[in-house]
Amino acid sequence: MLPLLVLFIVAPLAELYVLIEVGGQIGALPTILLSILTAVIGTFLVRQQGFAVLRRIQELMQRDEIPALEMLDGALILVAGLVLLLPGFITDAIGFALLVPGLRRLLIGRYVQVFPTHRPAPDDLDDSARRVIDADYRRERD
């Protein structure tokens, strides 16, 4: 419940506060133009980095490798693009931060540590985790 409260109430209020403060310092029109400029620059960068990730994914798939980390990289670029299109300077800062390749690698590395993807093979399971069905059977003719 708390994350939703932050997402839908606190974040927009913080964005509004920052927009009002910046508008008070530089004026309303420059604030609006700056917000539009960050969206345009962000869109360009997202497109450029998105195509680069897509090329890496295609190269890995041609070599019959699984592009799991590249898919996560692409997902973070997509999130960056989404938050860059939202009006506000806090979301723009988050979006531009997600466009830094080193930060994305750090976040992906952290994600992989927190949510490991290794599943034990059947041979790795102990006896209590194996399901053994013991049964007798016989054939009956009609």
Protein Blocks (a to p, Z undefined) as FASTA:
>chain_A
ZZmmmmmmmmmmmmmmmmmmmmmmnojklmmmmmmmmmmmmmmmmmmmmmmmmmmmmmmm
mnopafkklmmmmmmmmmmmmmmmpgcjklmmmmmmmmpmklmmmmmmmmmmmmccbdcd
fklpcfklpccdddddddddZZ
